[in-house]
Amino acid sequence: MAVLMICFVTFSISYLTQVDALVCLQCKSVLSPRMCKRVTECGNGEVCKVQRHTNEFGETVFDLGCSSSTVCYETGTTNSCQKLLQINNVCTNVTSVSQQNPCTQCCDIDLCNHVACNEKDYPATRGPICYNCRNPTPAGKCHDVEFCDQDQICKVVASDVFGDTLYTSSCELQHTCGLQIPPGIIGKRDSSETRSIKSDHACDTCCSGDLCNRNCPPVDCSDVLNLGLSRGSGVYRVKPWTMVHDVEVYCDMDTEGGGWTVFQKRWNGSEDFNRSFVEYEQGFGSLDGEFWMDCLNQDKQFTIMQWTILLKTVLWVKKGLSLLHSMTSRRNMTLRVDMSLANGTTGFDEYSGFYISPPDQYNINVDKRVNSSGMSDSYLLSNTVDPGDINHQPFSTYDRDADKWHLNCAERQGGGWWFKSCTFSLLNGHYNTRSFTYFSFTDPPREQLKTSRMMFR
């Protein structure tokens, strides 16, 4: 029997999920590989496979699914193309050229067996391929997919049913995708939303890549940890609950059990923190250096479809204060502040009930101190009585004075912050000056800090 073997690559985008298994189309006796609408996850050592054959009616049909790589690829080779003749950049067994002959193709990219044996590929312009299980289904048990229209994206809703998390999935119109939003804007809730908003679902989210709605992606670093996705401290991609696209954040997976989303980091003065309000709202710096909630990977490559969605929705990636509000407004968070002095003395402060209010005030809010080291009992972030207390105060910068002092605290002390009149703590103040301080840690003698880090979980 003549056999045709081809190795090829397709491009797909998916969010970080719990399972890294290869996903292949799986159908029997379909008239074209691209018409298959069922998928399966392959086991270890398996790849996607397509076989062409003739059925009992004399029709050419295709079987799709997973197969052992040793069956698909030549035994003993590390590359399926290693011992085959290369023709037009495609690895082909030259003994099979007839359209009527049996044909076998194997590949190892998600959904790559949608095209085979000289059959037609997916259209160049199409919507995403989304999981499509309307009935609540456990994770990994949805096998149906749908070809979405170009004005649609993928949706997934997770609900807790008798202690189990079940998922429903589908294609949805971009401007109505699961969020109570103004027409034409995806991922933006009304600016009057508060931290008290509750959802009937564990998640209700949309995304724009093939198979991205398999289950709910992590919304922050604590989700990354709880879903078993941690690879240690570093940069991770997450999808905050009010957004249609993912962002990159720095996760501390080492401190006190891990799962911390870091939104401020200073350690050498390389980044100027005396910035405008817009810059604080958008974020600045670099995740591998000093930064203020800078989360978008500037080198991120979007597909044409994803750029189209972003342009149509007039929604760019939230960063800075805007993203900080989104990530802290849905559930109870703990704020942790770490700092050190030039002599190596270190300390930390933790507060429950942390969240940032909606734009355009972005007030900081905490309930009470729950843990600390090296701190005094004075100048707590949860205090509200003294002129320097920051709790419930709006965010101010040199060009946007929202404090209660008759002059501009940010302009005087340098650095955007939650000022009252003015403050007992300023982790964004001028570096190498006493404006970079945290009174509860440095009292007395109120020395300038060497490093600081703010994070939540």
N, C-alpha and C positions, 0 to 999 in steps of 0.2 A: 504494500500500500504506500503510495506516495504521500509524503507528509510535508506540509509547508509550515515553517517555523519563523516567526518574526519577533524581534524585540523592539519595543517602541515606548515612548514616554509621553504622557499627557500632563497638563498642569492643573492642579486643584488647590483650593484654599479651604482650610478648616480651622476652627478654633481649637485651642488646647483642650483635650478631653481626657477622660480617665483611661480610655482604651486606645492603643496605638495599632490595633490589628488592621491588616489590609482589608479594604472593603471592595468586593467585586460584585458585578451584576450576576444574577443567577436565574436562568430561565431554561425551559426545555422547548425545543422545536419552534422557536420564533423565526419569523421570516427575515428579520434583519437584527443584528446585535444591538443596534441603537434603539430598537423598539422595546427592549427589555425594561421592565419597571419594578423589578424586585432585586434586592441586594442581600448579601450575606457577608459575615466576617470570617476571613480565612484563619486557619490555625497556623502554628509555627511550622515553618518550612514549606508553606503553601503559597502559590501565586494564582493570579487570575488566568483563566483559560477559556478559549473559544474553540469549538469543533463544528465544522461544516459537514453535513451529510445529506442524504436523500431519504425522505420518508416513504411510507408505503404508497403514497399517491404520486410519487415521482417528483415531489416538490423539494427544492433546496431549502433546508432549514438549519438552524444553529442551536447548539446547546452551550450555555454559559455557566460558569461557576468557578469554584476553587479546585486546584489540583496540586499534587505534590510537585515541587520544583524538579525533583529527579525524574519524573515522568515527562515533564514539559521540556526540560533542558537536557542536553547531552550529558550522560553520566561522566563524572570526573572533571567537567569543565567548570570554571568559576564564572564564566560569562556565556550566556546562551548563544552568543554570536561567535564565539571563539573559533569554532571549527566550520563555520558556514561562510559561503561566498557573499561578499558585500556588493549589493546592487542598488544604486541610487540611495545610498545611506540607509538602506533597510537590509536587515539580515535575513536571507532567504535561502531555503533549500531549493536549488535550481531544478530538481527533478519533478517539481509539481508546479505547473504553470496553467493548467486547464481550469476553467471556472467550474467544471463538473467534477473534478477530482476532490476527494476529501481534503480537508484543510484543518490544521491545528495551529493556534497561536497562543502564546503565553506572555505575560507582562506582570510588573510588580508595583504599579501605581494605582491608587484608588480609582475605580470605575474605568480603568484603561481597556477593559475588554468590551467596550461599547462599539469599537470599530475593529473589523477583522476581515481578512480574506478579500480585500479589495471592495468591501461594502462601503456605503457612505458613512461619513463622520457626522457628528452633531453639527447643526448649523453654526456658522461663525458668529452670528448674533443670536443669542438666546438668553433666557433668564436662568437662574440657578436651578440645579437639581436638588430637590428638598425631600427629606423624609416626609411621608404622608400617611400618618396613622391617626385617624380621627377619634378612635376609641382609646381610652387610657391604657398605656402599655408600659411594662417595666423597661428599664434601661437596657439597650442592646437587643430588644425583642421586636422592634419595628423593622420590617423587611420590605415595606412598600415605599416607592419613591414616585415623585411626580416631576414633570418638566414644567417649570413655572414660566409664565409669560414675562416679557421684558419689563413690565411695570410692576412685577411682583418680587418679593423676597421671601426668605424662609422664616417660619415662626415655630417656636416651641413653648409649651406651657407645662410646667411641672406642678403637680398637686400632691399633697399628702393624703393618702387614703388608708385608714386603719394602720398608720405607722409606716406604710410603704410609699415611696416616691414613684409616681406614675407620670408618663409623658404623653401629651398629644402634640401632633406635628402636622404642618400643612404649608401651602403657599398662601401668601397674603399680599394684598395691595400695599405698595410702599407707604402711602399716606394714611393708611388705617391700621397699620400693623401693631395691634395689641396695646397701643398707648392712647391715653386720653390727651390728645394734642391738637393744636390748630391744624387745619388742612394744609398739606404740603410739607409739614415738618415732622421728621421722624426722630424719636428719642428725646423730645423736649417737653417736659411737663409745664403746667402753668407756674409762673414765677411765685405764686402765693402758696405753693406746696410747703408742707412742714414735715418735720421728722416724725410726726404722729401718723402719717399716711400708712395704712395697713393694706396688705394684699391678701386675697383669698388663695393665692398660689405661692408655691415656693419660688417660682420664677415665671415671668411672662416676657419673653424677649424675642427679638428679631435679628437676623443676620443675613449676609448677602453672598456667602460662598457655597459651593457645592457641598452638600451633606453637613452643613454647619449646624443644623438643628437636630442632631442626633440626641443630645441632651443639653442641659443648661451649662454654659461655660462658667468658669469661676468669675465672680464679680470683684474680688479683691484677693489679697495675699492669704487671708485666713481661709478662704474657699480653696485656694491652691493647696494649702496644707491639708485641709479636711478631706479633699478629694483624692489625696494620695499622690499629688502631682509634683511634690517638692523635690528639687534637685540641689537643695542647699541655697544659701543666700545668693541673690543675683536678680537679674531682670527677667520678668515674666510678662506674658500677654494675658490680660484679663478683659472682661467686658462688663463694665459697670451697668447697673440695672436700668438706667434711663437712656442708654446709648445703643445705637444700631451697629456700631463698629467697635473693634477692640482697641486697647491702648497698651502701651508698655509701662510698667511700674517697677520700682525696686522693692523687693521683698527681703526682709530680714527673717531668716529661718533659723537663727541661732539663739537669739535673745529670749530667755524665759519661755521656751517652748516653740518659738517661731510664729509665723503667720502675721507679721507686722507689715503694713504698707507704709513705706517711708515717704514723707512729703516735704521734709526740709533736712538738708545736710550741709554742715560747714566744718571745715577742718584745716584750711590753709590760707583762706582769704583770697583765693584765685577768682572768685565770682563776686561782683558788686551787687549787694542786696539793697542799695538805695535806688530803687526802681520806681517807675510810674505805676499807677493803679492798673492800667491796661496790662502792663507786663506781669504784675502779680496775678491778674485775672487769667492770663494766658499761660503763665509758667515760664521759667527760664533756667538756664544751666544745663548740665549734662548728668545723666544717671550714673555715669562712672566717675563723677567728680562732685563738685558742689552744685546744689540745685534747689529750686522751689517748685515742687510738683510738676516737673517737666516730664511728660509722659509719652509724647508721640515720637515714634522712630522716624526721623526725617528721611531715612533711606527706604522706608516701607514702599513696596511696589503693589499698586492696586491693579486689578484687571480693568479693562475698558468698562465692563458692566458696573463695577464698584464705583469708578469715578463718575459714571452717569448717575448712579443713585445719590452720591454725595452732592453733585451739582443740582440735581432736581430737588433735593430736600433742603438745599441752602443751609446745610448743617455741617460744620467742620468739627474736627476733633476737640472735645472739651479738654482743657488743661487747667493748671493753676487753681485758683480759688473756685472756679466754676466746677471743675472735676472734683475738688475736695468736698464741695457741697453735695454733689451727686453721690459720692461714695460713702458719705457719713450720715445720710438723711433717712436711710431705710430701717436700720436696726441699731440696737445699743452698741456703742463703741467705747473702747478704752483708749485714752490718749497716753502715750509714754514720751517723756522728754529725757534724753541722755545728754550729758555734758561733761567737760573736763577742763582743768586748769593747765597752765603751762608747766607746773611742777608735777603733773601726772595724776593729781587728785581727780577722782571721778565720782559721779553721782547720777541718780535718776529720780524721776517723779512720775507717778501714774495717777490718772483720774478717770473715774467712770462717767458714763453719760455724755460722752463727747460727740458733738456734731457741729457743723457749720451751717448757719441759716442761709436762706435763698439769696440770690443776687437782688439788689445790688449792694446790700449792706454786708453780707457775709459775716455776721456776728459769730464769735466763738462762744461755745456753751459747754460747761462741764458741771457735774453734780458734786462729787467729793473725791478727796484723795483716798486711794485704796492701797497704795504701796509706794515706798520711797527708800532711798539710801543716800546719806550724806546731806539731807535736807533739814532745815530748821522748821519749827512749828509756825513760823511767821511767813507772810507774803504768799499764801496759798493761791493757786490759780482759781480756786472755787470761791474765794472771797468776793464780796460785792460792795462793801461799805466804804473802803478807803479810796482816795483819789487815784491811786496807782493800780487798783484792781482791774483786771481785764475781762472778767467773766461777763458775758452778754454784751460786750462792746463790739461796734462795727469796725471794719478794717479801714485803716487810713494810710495814705501815702503823702509824699510831699506835694503832689498835685491834686489831691482829693482829701480835704480835711474834714473828717467825720468825728473827731474827738470832742470832748467837752471843755477843753482848755480854751482860753481866749486867744492863744496863739496856736501855731501848728506843731504838734508834738513830733510828727514824722520828719518835718523839715528841720527841727531843732536837733533831734537825736539821730536822725539818719536811719533809713530802713522802714519799709512798710510793716505795720503791726496793728494789733487790736488795742488802741490807746483809749484811755479815759482822760486823766489829767496829770501826768502823762502815763507812766507805767513803772511797776516794780520788776518787770522782766522784759527783755528785748533781745530775742535771739536772732533778729535780723538787723541789728545795729551795726555801725561801722566796725570793721574788723580791726584788731589791735588797738582798740580804745575801750574805755569803760562803758561805752554805750552798748557793747556786746556783753550783756550781763543777765543774771538770774538771781535775784536777791535772796531767795530761799536757800540757794546753794552757796552764795558768796557773802552771806551776812553773819558776822563781819568777816573781812573788811571790804566786801563788795568789789572783788577783783574782776578784771576782764576775763572772759572765757577764752579757751583755746579752741574747743570744738563744741558742736551742738548737733543734735539730731532729733527730729520730731516724727512720730509715727503713730499709727492707730491699728486696732484690730477689733 
